[in-house]
Amino acid sequence: MNMTPFPHPGEPDATDPAPQGSERPVADRAALAERLRALAHPVRLQVLETLAGQDRCVCGEIVRGLPLAQSTVSQHLKVLTDSGLLRSRTEGQRTAYCLDRDAISALKGEIDALFSALLPPGDCCAPPAGRTEDR
């Protein structure tokens, strides 16, 4: 299920065109925000770390590594799968999960680009050279 979030008051929704001067379309920002929301829980980060060293993992193996009910872990797996960060495959009555390494790599690139754009060269809050501030 692909969930499209409602915009916060005053925010454009994902279908609005990018503002002039913006390098990234609003829809791309919304998709990035959804993937970041999927990462914004310690259990989901732990699930990703557990799967990182494996080719696949059955849901029960993930559940055994966490102090949570199977239904709770399944919900976290669903969030990660819906965000595109995990792939799943049904094997009989079990579901096997693995990282979507291409999606993880793409997300890393998006985060790197975002932080590069957020961190312009220099310190815009530092006093001009040769001037000292009274403290």
Order of alpha helices (4+ residues) and beta strands (2+ residues): alpha-alpha-beta-alpha-alpha-beta-beta-alpha
